[in-house]
Amino acid sequence: MIRPLLAGCGLALLVGAAQAAPPAPAASRFTQDPYPSTYRPIAAGPVLLQHATVLTGTGQRLDDADVLMQGGKIVAVGTGLDAPADATRVDATGKWVTPGLIDVHSHLGVYPSPGVSAHSDGNEMTSPVTPNVWAEHSVWPQDPGFAAAMAGGITTLQVLPGSANLIGGRGVTLKNVPATTYQGMKFPGAPWGLKMACGENPKRVYGGRNTSPGTRMGNVAGYRAAFIDASEYIHKNTPKAEQPKKKRSWWQGSSNGNGTAADSDKDAGGKRDLKLDTLAGAIKGDILVHIHCYRADEMATMLDLAKEFGFKVSAFHHGVEAYKLADRLAAENVCGALWADWWGFKMEAFDGIQENIALVDRPANSCAIVHSDSQEGIQRLNQEAAKVMAHAKLAGMDIPPERAIRWLTQNAAKSLGVLEQTGTLETGKMADVVVWNGNPFSVYAKAEQVYVDGARIFDRNDRNRQPTSDFLLGQGARAAGGAP
């Protein structure tokens, strides 16, 4: 659990009558959730942020503008707004206001701090195909990294399994709030992500054991075998009345012609299969596919794989060569969740350039995202984006703040399937908001206040609203001679 301090002790400050959680969407037979969200927004009165520079996340910049939050929602954004008499008024003159930042690639909670082997719960390296595992079942809510990320303006994050496997399992989207259980952080109604990985990692992990895959062609064969099983599983678990008169290509394209899989080692019929539930959910579009992939040629292969089996790639992660196929990504409505400047640390990361995100962002309908994949980088996503802006400017691409903020908010929310709920400052959306001490893309930028569903969870100037994990509180008590 991560919670704020009150007068130097571990008493929870953020309490109050809980608001009703939004109803969960109807699940398909492959994506029913036996571990549903128990998240409840913290009760908070109306808040009016006044006279700020507002980046809405939709591509707009509003100067000397106000943001009104009430009932956990954005009520209005504009100039000279009226507010209820009991509203808390915050003078934000000289400050900037943005949507809460979203990190689409995090391992907080599954590789928490301190980084010891007992905490290493992000990679199920027992088989190259493990879609049956769910990252949420490894999340440790006491990870001090959650509070550190909050201080950097992070209000939502996707926690993913690691990249050792071809198919690593389900990721989970969390609200960055103090909680005792991961369900208390679980973003209501957010779809799961499916983590897949291309390239060097799977072939190194399993090739080193003299098992498959040991090559990139072995990687692709492994994906195809898994999705063959899933395709047959869908067919055998779909009532005849719901089956199309003609089989879809992903039911028959890779079979041996008599309705059984040609190249797999599993019987897709019979009892429920947790691996195939996840893959079937991806094919059906109920689980969003996120793929760790560096090289442009491999991203193209994965797009072809998606066409073969009828699933949609939501985002390629890391993608240091994404600039080479920026037009195709935009045309196929695939996001690029990328680093600002990590490259060259292995062969598949060799051909990176510091203008990568800026180039992916250029085509119409583009979806460029800055992600962290780091417990440290998540604390400064705004400055990672600023590095992209600086390198783009040197290359003749002047990217204004109102566009760049979309890499951390709107586009990120889109890739996670939660854009209708968060990611922009629009009426009716979750009041996930950050007040910055100035331009968030300045080297001097700091998040001063962070609101989640309208509740002020973090305040840099109020020690009672700076959440601290129970783990760190315990360490402090021990150092003071208290706890054993």
C-alpha positions in Angstrom: 0.0 0.0 0.0 1.1 3.5 -0.7 -0.4 6.3 1.4 0.3 9.8 2.5 1.7 10.8 5.9 -0.2 12.7 8.5 2.0 14.6 11.1 4.9 12.1 10.5 2.9 8.9 11.0 1.3 6.4 8.6 -2.3 7.5 9.0 -4.2 7.8 5.8 -5.3 11.3 4.9 -7.1 10.7 1.7 -10.4 9.3 3.1 -14.0 10.0 2.6 -17.2 8.6 1.3 -16.3 6.6 -1.8 -18.0 7.4 -5.1 -19.6 4.6 -7.0 -17.3 2.9 -9.5 -18.4 3.0 -13.1 -20.0 -0.3 -14.3 -17.7 -2.7 -16.0 -18.4 -3.4 -19.7 -19.9 -6.7 -20.7 -17.1 -9.3 -21.1 -16.9 -11.8 -23.9 -16.7 -15.5 -22.9 -12.9 -15.3 -23.3 -12.4 -12.1 -21.2 -14.5 -12.5 -18.1 -12.7 -11.1 -15.1 -12.7 -13.1 -11.9 -10.5 -10.4 -10.2 -12.5 -7.2 -11.0 -11.5 -3.7 -10.1 -12.5 -2.5 -6.6 -11.1 1.0 -7.3 -13.3 3.8 -5.9 -12.5 7.5 -6.5 -11.7 9.4 -3.4 -14.5 11.8 -2.5 -13.5 15.4 -3.2 -15.3 18.7 -3.4 -15.3 20.9 -6.5 -11.9 22.5 -7.5 -11.4 25.5 -9.8 -7.9 25.9 -11.3 -7.6 29.5 -12.4 -5.5 31.6 -14.8 -3.2 28.8 -16.0 -1.7 27.9 -19.4 -3.8 24.8 -20.2 -2.7 22.1 -22.6 -5.9 20.1 -23.1 -4.3 17.0 -24.7 -6.4 17.5 -27.8 -3.9 19.7 -29.5 -5.1 23.0 -28.0 -3.3 25.5 -25.8 -5.4 27.9 -23.8 -3.8 30.9 -22.1 -5.1 32.4 -18.9 -7.6 29.6 -18.7 -9.5 27.8 -16.0 -10.3 24.1 -15.3 -13.3 23.1 -13.2 -13.4 19.7 -11.6 -16.4 18.4 -9.7 -17.7 14.9 -8.9 -14.5 13.4 -10.1 -15.0 14.7 -13.6 -13.9 17.6 -15.8 -16.9 19.9 -15.8 -15.5 22.7 -18.0 -12.3 24.2 -19.5 -12.3 27.8 -20.5 -11.8 31.4 -19.5 -13.6 33.1 -16.6 -15.4 30.0 -15.4 -18.0 30.1 -12.7 -17.7 27.7 -9.9 -19.9 26.5 -6.9 -19.6 28.6 -3.8 -17.9 25.7 -1.9 -15.3 25.2 -4.6 -11.6 25.2 -3.7 -10.0 27.9 -5.9 -6.4 27.4 -6.9 -4.5 30.4 -8.3 -2.5 28.8 -11.1 -1.2 32.1 -12.5 2.2 31.4 -14.2 1.6 27.6 -14.0 0.7 25.1 -16.6 -2.1 22.5 -16.4 -2.2 19.2 -18.4 -4.0 15.9 -18.3 -2.5 13.3 -16.0 0.5 11.6 -17.7 0.1 8.0 -18.8 3.0 5.5 -19.1 2.0 2.6 -21.4 5.1 0.5 -20.7 5.9 0.1 -17.0 7.0 -2.8 -14.8 6.3 -1.1 -11.5 5.0 -3.5 -9.0 6.2 -6.6 -10.9 9.9 -5.5 -10.8 9.6 -3.2 -7.7 12.2 -1.5 -5.6 14.4 -2.7 -4.0 15.4 -4.8 -7.0 16.1 -8.1 -5.4 15.4 -11.6 -6.7 12.5 -12.1 -4.3 10.8 -9.2 -6.1 11.6 -10.4 -9.7 8.1 -11.3 -10.8 7.8 -9.9 -14.3 9.0 -12.8 -16.5 7.6 -16.3 -16.5 10.6 -17.8 -18.2 9.4 -21.4 -18.1 8.0 -21.5 -21.7 8.2 -19.2 -24.7 4.4 -18.9 -24.9 2.7 -18.0 -21.6 -0.4 -16.0 -22.4 -2.0 -17.7 -19.3 -0.1 -15.5 -16.9 -1.4 -12.1 -15.8 0.9 -9.3 -14.7 -1.7 -8.1 -12.2 -1.1 -11.2 -10.1 2.5 -10.1 -9.5 1.8 -6.4 -8.7 3.1 -5.4 -5.3 1.1 -2.2 -4.4 3.8 -1.2 -1.8 6.3 -0.6 -4.5 7.9 2.8 -3.7 8.0 3.5 -7.4 4.3 4.3 -7.6 4.7 7.3 -5.4 7.8 8.4 -7.2 5.9 8.2 -10.5 3.1 10.2 -9.0 5.5 13.0 -8.2 6.3 13.0 -11.9 2.7 13.5 -12.9 1.8 9.9 -13.7 -1.9 9.2 -13.0 -2.3 6.0 -15.2 0.1 3.3 -16.2 0.1 -0.1 -17.9 2.1 -2.7 -16.1 3.3 -5.4 -18.4 5.1 -8.7 -18.1 8.7 -8.7 -19.3 10.0 -9.5 -22.8 11.7 -12.9 -22.3 8.9 -14.8 -24.0 7.3 -14.7 -27.5 4.0 -14.2 -25.7 4.5 -13.0 -22.1 1.0 -12.7 -20.8 -1.6 -10.1 -20.0 -0.8 -6.6 -18.9 -3.0 -4.5 -16.6 -3.9 -0.8 -16.6 -3.7 0.8 -13.1 -4.8 4.1 -11.7 -1.8 5.5 -9.8 -3.4 5.7 -6.3 -2.5 4.4 -2.9 -4.1 1.0 -2.3 -3.7 -2.2 -0.4 -4.5 -4.5 -3.3 -3.9 -4.3 -7.0 -7.7 -4.5 -7.5 -7.8 -1.2 -5.6 -5.7 0.3 -8.4 -7.1 -1.5 -11.3 -8.5 1.0 -13.9 -12.3 0.3 -14.1 -13.3 -1.1 -17.5 -9.8 -0.9 -19.1 -9.1 -3.8 -21.4 -6.2 -6.0 -20.8 -3.1 -5.8 -22.9 -1.3 -8.8 -24.4 2.5 -8.6 -24.2 4.4 -10.1 -27.1 8.1 -9.8 -28.0 10.1 -10.0 -31.2 13.7 -10.4 -31.9 16.7 -11.0 -29.7 15.1 -11.6 -26.2 13.1 -14.8 -26.9 15.7 -16.4 -29.1 18.5 -15.6 -26.6 16.5 -16.9 -23.6 15.3 -20.1 -25.2 18.0 -20.7 -27.8 20.5 -20.6 -24.9 18.7 -23.6 -23.5 18.9 -25.4 -26.8 15.1 -25.2 -27.1 12.9 -23.4 -29.6 12.9 -20.6 -30.5 16.6 -20.1 -31.2 16.2 -18.0 -34.3 13.9 -15.2 -35.6 12.3 -17.8 -37.9 11.7 -19.9 -34.8 10.0 -16.9 -33.2 7.5 -16.5 -36.0 6.8 -20.2 -36.1 6.1 -20.0 -32.4 3.6 -17.1 -32.7 1.8 -18.9 -35.6 1.5 -22.2 -33.7 0.0 -20.4 -30.7 -2.6 -18.5 -32.8 -3.5 -21.6 -34.8 -4.5 -23.1 -31.5 -6.4 -20.0 -30.5 -8.2 -19.9 -33.8 -9.4 -23.5 -33.5 -10.3 -22.8 -29.9 -12.6 -19.9 -30.9 -14.3 -22.0 -33.5 -14.9 -24.9 -31.1 -16.2 -22.6 -28.4 -18.5 -20.6 -30.6 -22.1 -21.8 -30.8 -23.0 -22.9 -34.3 -25.7 -20.3 -34.5 -23.1 -17.6 -34.1 -20.6 -19.1 -36.6 -20.3 -17.5 -40.0 -21.5 -19.6 -42.9 -18.0 -19.4 -44.3 -15.0 -19.9 -42.0 -12.9 -16.8 -41.5 -9.4 -17.0 -42.7 -7.9 -17.1 -39.2 -9.9 -20.3 -38.6 -8.8 -22.1 -41.7 -5.8 -20.3 -43.1 -3.2 -22.3 -41.1 -5.0 -25.6 -40.6 -4.5 -28.9 -42.4 -7.9 -28.7 -44.1 -9.9 -31.0 -41.9 -10.5 -28.5 -39.1 -7.4 -29.3 -36.9 -4.3 -27.4 -36.4 -1.4 -28.3 -38.7 1.5 -27.0 -36.8 0.7 -26.9 -33.1 1.1 -29.2 -30.2 -2.1 -28.6 -28.3 -5.6 -30.0 -28.7 -7.7 -26.9 -28.9 -10.9 -28.7 -28.0 -12.3 -29.8 -24.7 -11.9 -28.0 -21.4 -11.2 -24.3 -20.9 -7.6 -23.2 -21.6 -6.2 -20.1 -19.9 -3.6 -19.6 -22.6 -6.1 -19.9 -25.4 -8.6 -17.6 -23.6 -6.1 -14.8 -23.7 -5.2 -15.4 -27.4 -8.8 -15.7 -28.4 -9.5 -12.5 -26.6 -6.8 -10.8 -28.6 -8.2 -12.2 -31.9 -11.7 -11.0 -30.9 -10.3 -7.5 -30.2 -11.2 -7.6 -26.5 -7.5 -7.7 -25.4 -5.2 -5.1 -26.9 -1.9 -6.4 -28.4 1.3 -4.6 -27.4 4.5 -5.8 -29.0 8.1 -5.3 -27.9 9.8 -4.9 -31.3 12.9 -2.9 -32.4 13.5 -3.4 -36.1 11.3 -2.1 -38.9 11.4 -5.4 -40.8 10.2 -7.3 -37.8 7.4 -4.8 -37.1 6.3 -5.4 -40.7 6.3 -9.1 -40.2 4.2 -8.7 -37.0 1.7 -6.6 -38.9 1.4 -9.4 -41.5 1.0 -12.0 -38.7 -1.9 -9.9 -37.3 -3.5 -9.9 -40.7 -3.1 -13.7 -41.0 -4.9 -14.3 -37.7 -7.2 -11.4 -37.6 -6.0 -9.5 -34.5 -5.0 -5.8 -34.3 -1.7 -4.4 -33.0 -2.4 -1.6 -30.6 1.2 -0.5 -30.3 4.8 -1.4 -31.0 7.0 -0.7 -28.0 10.6 0.5 -28.1 10.6 0.4 -31.9 13.9 2.3 -32.5 13.4 1.8 -36.2 9.7 2.8 -36.2 10.6 6.0 -38.2 11.3 3.7 -41.2 7.7 2.7 -41.5 6.0 5.7 -39.9 3.5 6.0 -42.8 2.4 2.3 -42.5 1.9 2.6 -38.8 -0.3 5.6 -39.3 -2.2 4.1 -42.2 -2.9 1.0 -40.1 -3.7 3.0 -37.0 -0.9 1.4 -34.9 0.8 3.5 -32.2 4.5 3.7 -31.6 5.3 3.7 -27.9 9.0 4.7 -28.0 11.9 5.9 -26.1 13.3 9.4 -26.6 16.9 8.3 -27.1 17.7 4.8 -25.9 19.5 3.0 -28.7 22.7 1.1 -29.6 22.8 -1.2 -26.5 22.3 -4.3 -28.6 22.3 -5.1 -32.3 18.6 -4.8 -32.9 18.7 -1.3 -31.3 21.7 -0.2 -33.4 19.8 1.9 -36.0 18.1 4.3 -33.7 17.9 8.0 -34.2 16.9 10.8 -31.8 14.2 12.1 -34.2 12.4 8.8 -34.1 9.3 9.9 -32.2 9.1 13.1 -34.1 9.1 11.3 -37.4 6.5 8.8 -36.3 4.4 11.7 -35.2 4.4 13.4 -38.6 1.9 11.5 -40.8 -1.8 12.2 -40.6 -3.5 9.9 -38.1 -0.2 9.2 -36.4 0.0 7.9 -32.8 3.4 8.6 -31.3 3.9 7.9 -27.6 6.8 8.5 -25.1 7.1 5.5 -22.8 9.5 4.7 -20.0 10.2 0.9 -19.5 12.0 2.2 -16.4 11.3 2.9 -12.8 13.4 6.0 -13.1 12.3 7.2 -16.5 8.7 7.1 -15.5 9.4 9.9 -13.0 10.3 12.3 -15.9 8.3 11.4 -18.9 7.8 15.1 -19.6 11.5 15.7 -19.9 11.9 12.6 -22.1 9.4 14.2 -24.4 11.3 17.5 -24.2 14.4 15.8 -25.5 12.4 14.7 -28.5 11.2 18.2 -29.1 14.8 19.6 -28.9 16.3 17.0 -31.3 13.3 17.5 -33.7 14.0 21.3 -33.7 17.6 20.7 -34.6 16.3 18.7 -37.6 13.9 21.5 -38.7 10.8 20.2 -37.0 9.3 22.7 -34.6 6.9 20.8 -32.3 4.8 23.0 -30.0 3.9 21.9 -26.4 0.2 21.4 -27.3 1.2 18.7 -29.8 3.9 17.1 -27.7 1.7 16.6 -24.7 -0.4 14.2 -26.7 2.5 11.8 -26.7 2.0 11.5 -22.9 -1.7 11.7 -22.6 -4.2 11.4 -25.6 -2.2 9.0 -27.7 -1.2 6.9 -24.7 -4.8 6.6 -23.6 -5.8 5.6 -27.1 -3.3 2.7 -27.1 -4.7 1.4 -23.8 -8.3 1.7 -24.8 -9.2 4.2 -22.2 -9.4 7.4 -24.3 -13.1 7.8 -23.7 -12.4 8.0 -20.0 -9.1 9.9 -19.6 -6.1 11.4 -21.5 -7.6 14.8 -22.3 -9.2 17.7 -20.5 -12.7 17.4 -21.9 -16.1 17.6 -20.2 -17.2 14.4 -18.7 -13.8 12.7 -18.5 -12.0 11.6 -15.4 -10.5 14.6 -13.6 -6.9 13.3 -13.9 -5.0 16.6 -13.9 -1.5 17.9 -13.2 -0.5 21.4 -12.2 3.1 22.2 -13.2 5.2 25.0 -11.9 5.8 26.1 -15.5 6.2 24.7 -19.0 6.2 20.9 -18.4 8.8 20.6 -21.2 11.3 22.8 -19.3 14.3 21.2 -17.6 13.1 23.0 -14.5 9.5 21.6 -14.6 8.0 20.0 -11.6 4.6 18.6 -10.9 3.2 20.7 -8.0 -0.2 19.1 -7.7 -1.6 15.9 -9.1 -5.4 15.1 -9.1 -6.8 11.7 -9.7 -10.6 11.7 -10.3 -10.7 15.2 -8.9 -8.9 14.4 -5.6 -5.6 16.1 -4.8 -3.5 13.0 -4.3 -0.1 14.7 -4.5 1.0 18.2 -3.5 4.7 19.1 -3.6 4.1 21.9 -1.0 2.1 19.8 1.5 3.9 16.9 3.2 0.6 15.3 4.2 -0.2 14.8 0.5 3.0 13.1 -0.6 2.2 9.4 -0.5 4.7 7.0 1.0 4.6 3.3 0.8 4.1 1.1 3.9 7.4 -0.6 2.9 9.3 2.7 3.3 7.4 3.7 6.4 8.5 0.3 7.9 12.1 1.0 7.0 12.0 4.4 8.6 10.5 3.0 11.8 13.3 0.3 11.9 15.9 3.0 11.4 14.4 4.9 14.3 14.5 1.9 16.5 10.8 1.2 16.4 9.7 -1.8 14.3 11.6 -5.0 14.8 
